[in-house]
Amino acid sequence: MLSTFINQYATLIKKLNFKHLFFVVLPKTITMNKYIFIFLFFSVLVLNAQDKTTHPSFLDRTEFTVGYSGNIIWNNGLNFGAEYLWKEKVKKKEKKRKEKVITQQLLLNGNLAFTNNFAANTDAAIFTNYGLIWRRTNIKGKQISIEFNPLGYYRSLLPETYEVSGDDVKKVFLPGRSYYAPSLSIGIGKLRKGKKLTGRYINLNIMWRAPYNGGIIDTISLQYGFRFGLKKNK
């Protein structure tokens, strides 16, 4: 009931200027103070309703990811992330039989992962990366993406470790090493419109760790998983 009235009021605002509105919407018997208050009140409601329809919310522009991360052979784990749509450009081209639509996106990306050699309980690590994704989607939903993460932190987790200090032997709290770890990924995927799982992806990832024994070491891994949104589909 209220939403219908607001929509009708919004239509009236567009058709009438303020001078006409003062005399058409409200009776002349209402005092000027009441008139101004009611006018401003409904104007705020209209602007707020229009703002919600024209500006997507944070959840509208954000998707979350969950999937596998590792090299399959000895190092395996899980990767959790989020992607926020920063910019989007849609190109349309007319062809003989159908219209060609290409969507290009720039997304802000962040992830957190844990990997381990579960057979030997070695090579355990936690790492996180932050950067930018370029993604191209065609009309069939097929996607190509390039992800560059200049910000990265890698923490190796060693087994139970002790250190000798004088005559004392102490257990080391959270033994391991920290590295600066940027990464680069190239992958393909599939958009699933109207589904709870909005897409799937598979990426080939390379990560650099420094300093490692005075230099840099690279690690190649495979990432496979799904995207999903928290906002309910209308």
N, C-alpha and C positions, 0 to 999 in steps of 0.2 A: 504493500500500500504506500509506504513512505518512498520507496524507490521509484514507483510510478509517478508520484507527485514531483519528485526531484527531477526526473527526466522531462516531464511536461514543463516544469519551471525553467529548466535549461533551454528548452526549445523556445520558450517565450522570451528569454533574455536575448537570444540570437536574433529574433524577429523584430523586437521592439527596442527603441532607444530608451535612455533613462527618463526622459521627459514624459514619454507616453506611459512608461511603466509605473510612474508615480501615481497616475490617475486611473489606470486600468486594473492593476492587480489588487489594490487595496481601496476600501471605501474612504470617502472624504471625511467621514466622522472620526476616523482614528487620528489621534494627535501625532504631531511630527516626530516626537521622541520614540513613540511606539512603532511608528512607521519605519524609521531608520533602523531600529533594533531588529525588527522582523526581517527587513530587507537584507541586512548584513548577515543575519543568522542563516538564512536560506542560501545566500550567495556563497558562504563558506562551505555549506554542505555540497553545493553544486561543484565548486572548484575541487573539493576533496574527492568527490566521486569521479570527476573527469581525470584528475591526477592519477588515480588508481588504474584507470583504463589506458592511459597513454604512456605511463612510465612503469616498465616491468620491475618487480620487486627483486630483492637479492636472491631469493630462492628461484625465481623465474630464470635468472641468468646463471645459476650455479648447478653443476652436476657433480656427483661423487663417483669415485671409481674404487673397485676392489678386484684384486686378481693375483695371479701367480707372478713371482719374480725369482729368477735363478738361471743356472746354466744346465739344468736337467740332470747332468751327470752326477755331481757331488754337492752342489750348493743350491738349496731350494728354500723358498720362503713366500711370504705374503706382502703385498703392497697395497696401501690405502692412500687415496688422494682426493683432491678437489680441483675442479676447473671452473673458473669464472669468465663468462663471456665479456670481453672488453670491447671489441669492435667486430662489426659484421658488414659484409658487402655482398649483395646479390646481383649477379649478372644474368641477363636474359637475352637469348639469341633466337631469332625465328629461323626455323628450318623448313624444308619442304613438307615433311610429314608431321613434325611436332616441335614444340618449343623446348629449347635447351636452357636449363637453369643451373647455374654454378654458384655455390655459396662459399665464400672465403671468410674465415674467422681468425681472430687473434684472441687467445685465451690466456689468462693468468693461471699458473699451475703450481701446485704444491703437493708433496707426497711424503709418506712415512712408511718405511719397510723394515722387515726383519728377515734375515736369511741365516741358514745354518746347515752344516753337514750332519744330518741327523743320524747317520750310520756311525760316525766316529765321534760325534759331539764336539767337532772342531769347526773352525772358520765361522763362528757365530758373529753376527754384526747387526747393528742398527744404523740406518742412514736416512737422511732426509734431503730433498732437493726442492728448489724453487726457481721458477723461470717463466718462459713464454712458449706457447704452442701456436703454430700456424697450421690450420686445417682447411682442406678443400673437400667439399661434398657435392656430388653430382645429383641429378634428378632421381636416380635410382637409390640414393642413400649410400653409395660407395664412397669411402673416405680415404684420403692420404694426409698424413700429418708429419710435421717435423717439430720436435721438442728440444729446446735448448735451455738448460738449467745452469746458469753461471754461479748460482749460490747452492752450495752443497756441503753437508757435514757427514762424515763417516766415522763410526766408533766401533772398533773391533772389540769383541768380548772374549777374553782369555779364560781358560779353565781356572780352577782354584789355584791361587798363586800365593807364595810366601816370600818375604824379604827379610834379610838378616841385617840388623842394626846393632852393632856392638856385640853384646852377648845375648841379645834378645832376637827371637824369631817371631815375626808378626805376619798375620794374614792380610793380604792386600785387599782393600775394599774396591769392588768393581774394577778388576784388572783389565787392561786393554790400552789401545792407542787411539788417538784422534787424528783425523786427516781432513784437509780441505778437499772436497770431492765434487767438482762440476761434472755434468753429464750431457750426453747428446743421444736422442732417440729418433729413429725413422720407422714409421709404421703405417699400417692400413687398418681399416675398420668398416663397420656397417651401422648406419643410423636406423633405429627402429621407432618410427613415429607412432605415438599413441600407446606405447607399451610401458610397463612398469620399469623394465630394463631398457633404457633408451638407446643403448648401443653396445657394441662389443669391439674389441681392438686387439691387435697383436703388434708388438714393437720389438725392434732390435736395438738394444741399448749399450752404449759404451760409457764407462765411468773412469775418470782419472783420479788417483789418490796421491796427495803430496803433503809433506815430504815423506818419501818411502825409501829408507836406507840412503838418504842423501839425494834421491832422484824422484822419478814419477813412475807409477805403475798403473796400467790400464786393465780394466775388467770388462768382459763382454757378457751380457746376459740377455735372456728372453723375458718379455713381459706379455702376459695374456690375461684379459679380464673383461669386466662389464662396467658400463656406466648406468647410473640411475639418479633420479631426482627425488627430492623430498616433497615437492608440491604435488597435490593430487591433480590428476587429469580432469579437465572439465568435460 
